[in-house]
Amino acid sequence: MTLAVISKEMRAIGFEAPGGPDVLRVIREPIPVPKADEVLIRVHTAGVNRPDAAQRAGRYPAPPGASPLLGLEVSGEVVQLGAEAEPLLLGQKVCALCNGGGYAEYVAVPAGQCLPVPDGYDMAEAAALPETLFTVWTNLFERAYAVEDDVVLVHGGTSGIGTMAISLCKLFGVTIIVTCGSDEKCRQALDWGAHHAINYRTQDYVDVVKEITHGRGVQAVLDMVGGDYLPRNLKCLDVEGRHVSIATLGGMKAEVSIIDIMTRRLTLTGSTLRPRSNVFKGLVADEIARTVWPYVEQGKLRPAMDRVYALEDAAEAHARMEAGDHFGKIVLRVAED
């Protein structure tokens, strides 16, 4: 089923060889044909995320079967259905977690990875929700089992992940401590709703966490740094605390004390989202629809927004993200309202 006449080609962002932001350029690509369980979305806005930059740099190839184009989240309108997709989706405004291909005028997405955009909800904000929401929900609330009255530590407090973690912790009664790279970023995180913010350049976050928690430690750590942060993070954990790794921006190896893990019954785990199956992502979408989406519909959950760039300015968007000066999410506007 098709809502509108669609040409055979579309604008997209691509690159000939891995490199810095400057390799990104507008290209022409065939419009994807949705598989049986997919929908075709006319993209309004696409979110910009760290994995996009890693893929552009040649460090994070697309998984088998996924679009080689960048882009892991979008908002837009469903204009075509695969044979098995729910007919009611046609014409609906949705935001979606993509397996790739979001930096384009059209993207094919498994229907189960779409969530409805409420009436009146800004489409740019909608595009900034899926990737960080799925990531924080699965790792902080499912893998780390964060629950009401827990205290958690999240690094990168002003990033897309960090600001989403702050928002969700506020909604679900979890006290959140974040680390940031400057006093200004700490102020931004506190203004967004973090309970505590630590400048890791001027303070030892291990000591400050111990002070905040009166020596007890936190129940969970969500870490995107890795490297020498890991043993320091473990010092921040309470007995039976949970540590979840989601990226290795600071290094892929660390040395830890096994006896400390044993005696304090710590849990070390981690995950990557993009390679997971469509079935898994669909199950996560279902859970988010039940537990989190009511807050979106009430306007109580909105992403922290940094800047909106035109699709053709993707290189500038990537440069800003990698400079680290942003607060919250950067998005690409592909089509006007």
MARVODO-892608 format. One record per residue (C-alpha): residue number from 1; x, y, z. Coordinates in steps of 0.1 Angstrom, whole numbers, plus 5000, padded with zeros to 4 digits. Layout:
REM residues N
   resi     xx     yy     zz
    NUM      X      Y      Z
...
END
This chain:
REM residues 337
   resi     xx     yy     zz
      1   5000   5000   5000
      2   5013   5034   4990
      3   5001   5068   5002
      4   5017   5090   4976
      5   5036   5088   4943
      6   5073   5084   4951
      7   5101   5090   4926
      8   5128   5064   4921
      9   5156   5084   4937
     10   5162   5104   4968
     11   5187   5127   4984
     12   5209   5112   5011
     13   5242   5117   5029
     14   5271   5095   5019
     15   5309   5094   5017
     16   5334   5077   4993
     17   5360   5068   5019
     18   5361   5070   5057
     19   5374   5101   5073
     20   5365   5133   5092
     21   5332   5152   5089
     22   5343   5168   5057
     23   5339   5135   5038
     24   5301   5138   5041
     25   5283   5149   5010
     26   5248   5148   4994
     27   5244   5119   4970
     28   5215   5104   4950
     29   5204   5069   4961
     30   5175   5046   4950
     31   5145   5049   4973
     32   5144   5017   4994
     33   5117   4992   4989
     34   5102   4980   5023
     35   5104   4944   5031
     36   5073   4925   5042
     37   5077   4935   5079
     38   5088   4971   5071
     39   5073   5005   5064
     40   5087   5033   5042
     41   5090   5066   5060
     42   5092   5100   5043
     43   5118   5115   5066
     44   5112   5148   5083
     45   5141   5149   5107
     46   5170   5125   5114
     47   5189   5123   5147
     48   5228   5126   5148
     49   5245   5102   5171
     50   5280   5091   5181
     51   5277   5057   5162
     52   5271   5077   5130
     53   5305   5095   5135
     54   5322   5061   5143
     55   5307   5046   5111
     56   5318   5076   5090
     57   5353   5073   5104
     58   5354   5036   5095
     59   5352   5022   5130
     60   5316   5010   5131
     61   5305   4992   5100
     62   5268   4986   5093
     63   5257   4951   5104
     64   5248   4926   5077
     65   5216   4935   5059
     66   5214   4970   5072
     67   5215   5001   5050
     68   5251   5014   5046
     69   5239   5050   5049
     70   5242   5068   5082
     71   5213   5075   5105
     72   5198   5055   5134
     73   5167   5075   5142
     74   5141   5095   5123
     75   5107   5111   5125
     76   5084   5113   5095
     77   5053   5100   5078
     78   5047   5064   5067
     79   5041   5064   5030
     80   5044   5028   5020
     81   5038   4995   5037
     82   5054   4961   5034
     83   5030   4931   5029
     84   5029   4923   5066
     85   5028   4958   5081
     86   4997   4970   5099
     87   4975   4989   5075
     88   4966   5016   5101
     89   5003   5027   5100
     90   4998   5042   5065
     91   4998   5080   5067
     92   5008   5080   5104
     93   5034   5104   5118
     94   5060   5082   5136
     95   5095   5083   5150
     96   5116   5052   5146
     97   5148   5034   5156
     98   5165   5026   5123
     99   5190   4999   5115
    100   5207   5026   5093
    101   5197   5049   5064
    102   5182   5077   5083
    103   5202   5105   5067
    104   5180   5104   5036
    105   5146   5115   5023
    106   5132   5080   5027
    107   5141   5051   5049
    108   5127   5016   5053
    109   5123   5006   5089
    110   5108   4974   5106
    111   5073   4984   5116
    112   5079   4972   5151
    113   5105   4998   5157
    114   5081   5027   5151
    115   5063   5047   5177
    116   5035   5072   5171
    117   5043   5110   5173
    118   5016   5126   5194
    119   4995   5154   5180
    120   5013   5187   5185
    121   5047   5171   5193
    122   5076   5188   5175
    123   5089   5165   5147
    124   5125   5175   5153
    125   5122   5165   5190
    126   5105   5133   5180
    127   5135   5124   5158
    128   5158   5129   5188
    129   5140   5104   5210
    130   5144   5068   5197
    131   5182   5061   5198
    132   5189   5075   5232
    133   5156   5064   5247
    134   5161   5028   5235
    135   5197   5028   5247
    136   5191   5043   5282
    137   5160   5022   5288
    138   5176   4989   5279
    139   5209   4995   5297
    140   5200   5016   5328
    141   5166   5003   5335
    142   5167   4968   5322
    143   5204   4956   5324
    144   5212   4977   5355
    145   5178   4973   5370
    146   5176   5009   5382
    147   5144   5014   5403
    148   5128   5041   5423
    149   5150   5054   5452
    150   5182   5041   5436
    151   5212   5064   5430
    152   5230   5060   5397
    153   5261   5075   5381
    154   5260   5084   5344
    155   5290   5098   5325
    156   5286   5124   5298
    157   5258   5143   5315
    158   5252   5168   5287
    159   5253   5143   5258
    160   5222   5129   5242
    161   5225   5098   5264
    162   5232   5118   5295
    163   5203   5142   5291
    164   5179   5113   5283
    165   5191   5095   5314
    166   5184   5126   5335
    167   5149   5129   5321
    168   5140   5092   5327
    169   5155   5092   5362
    170   5134   5122   5371
    171   5102   5105   5358
    172   5109   5072   5376
    173   5122   5085   5410
    174   5159   5076   5405
    175   5185   5100   5419
    176   5211   5107   5392
    177   5247   5119   5395
    178   5264   5129   5362
    179   5299   5139   5352
    180   5307   5167   5328
    181   5338   5184   5314
    182   5333   5219   5326
    183   5315   5240   5353
    184   5292   5254   5326
    185   5282   5219   5315
    186   5276   5209   5351
    187   5252   5239   5354
    188   5234   5229   5322
    189   5230   5193   5336
    190   5217   5206   5369
    191   5193   5229   5351
    192   5180   5200   5330
    193   5173   5180   5362
    194   5204   5161   5374
    195   5205   5159   5411
    196   5243   5162   5412
    197   5269   5171   5386
    198   5306   5166   5389
    199   5333   5184   5369
    200   5356   5155   5362
    201   5384   5179   5351
    202   5387   5196   5385
    203   5372   5169   5409
    204   5378   5133   5415
    205   5344   5119   5408
    206   5351   5088   5429
    207   5356   5109   5460
    208   5326   5131   5452
    209   5303   5101   5446
    210   5313   5087   5480
    211   5306   5120   5496
    212   5272   5124   5480
    213   5262   5088   5490
    214   5277   5091   5525
    215   5302   5064   5517
    216   5277   5038   5504
    217   5282   5042   5467
    218   5257   5041   5438
    219   5235   5012   5428
    220   5244   5015   5391
    221   5268   5031   5367
    222   5261   5037   5330
    223   5295   5042   5313
    224   5304   5052   5277
    225   5340   5059   5285
    226   5356   5026   5293
    227   5394   5024   5297
    228   5407   5035   5330
    229   5373   5047   5340
    230   5362   5011   5346
    231   5382   5004   5378
    232   5373   5039   5391
    233   5336   5033   5384
    234   5337   5001   5404
    235   5350   5021   5434
    236   5318   5041   5431
    237   5295   5011   5433
    238   5275   5000   5464
    239   5276   4963   5474
    240   5258   4943   5447
    241   5261   4973   5424
    242   5257   4970   5386
    243   5280   4984   5360
    244   5269   4987   5324
    245   5293   4996   5295
    246   5278   5010   5263
    247   5308   5026   5246
    248   5346   5027   5248
    249   5354   5063   5240
    250   5384   5062   5265
    251   5397   5028   5256
    252   5387   4991   5251
    253   5408   4976   5279
    254   5409   4979   5317
    255   5424   4962   5347
    256   5401   4954   5376
    257   5403   4935   5409
    258   5385   4902   5406
    259   5384   4897   5443
    260   5367   4931   5447
    261   5340   4920   5423
    262   5336   4888   5442
    263   5335   4901   5477
    264   5312   4930   5469
    265   5291   4909   5445
    266   5293   4934   5417
    267   5278   4928   5382
    268   5297   4939   5351
    269   5277   4939   5319
    270   5272   4959   5287
    271   5255   4959   5253
    272   5254   4973   5219
    273   5220   4981   5204
    274   5224   4983   5166
    275   5234   4946   5160
    276   5205   4933   5180
    277   5177   4916   5161
    278   5146   4934   5149
    279   5126   4911   5172
    280   5145   4923   5202
    281   5141   4960   5192
    282   5104   4955   5186
    283   5100   4940   5221
    284   5118   4971   5235
    285   5096   4994   5215
    286   5065   4976   5229
    287   5078   4980   5265
    288   5086   5017   5259
    289   5052   5022   5244
    290   5036   5008   5276
    291   5059   5024   5303
    292   5074   5055   5288
    293   5053   5067   5259
    294   5024   5080   5281
    295   5049   5106   5294
    296   5057   5116   5258
    297   5020   5119   5250
    298   5016   5141   5281
    299   5045   5163   5270
    300   5065   5153   5301
    301   5093   5137   5282
    302   5111   5158   5256
    303   5147   5155   5245
    304   5173   5182   5252
    305   5178   5199   5219
    306   5210   5215   5208
    307   5209   5225   5171
    308   5190   5217   5139
    309   5210   5215   5107
    310   5198   5211   5071
    311   5205   5177   5056
    312   5232   5192   5033
    313   5250   5205   5064
    314   5256   5171   5079
    315   5293   5177   5080
    316   5288   5208   5102
    317   5265   5187   5125
    318   5292   5160   5129
    319   5319   5185   5135
    320   5298   5201   5163
    321   5291   5168   5179
    322   5327   5157   5178
    323   5339   5190   5193
    324   5319   5182   5224
    325   5304   5217   5228
    326   5268   5206   5223
    327   5241   5201   5250
    328   5216   5174   5241
    329   5207   5162   5206
    330   5217   5175   5172
    331   5194   5167   5143
    332   5192   5171   5105
    333   5161   5186   5090
    334   5153   5167   5058
    335   5119   5181   5049
    336   5098   5210   5060
    337   5066   5206   5080
END
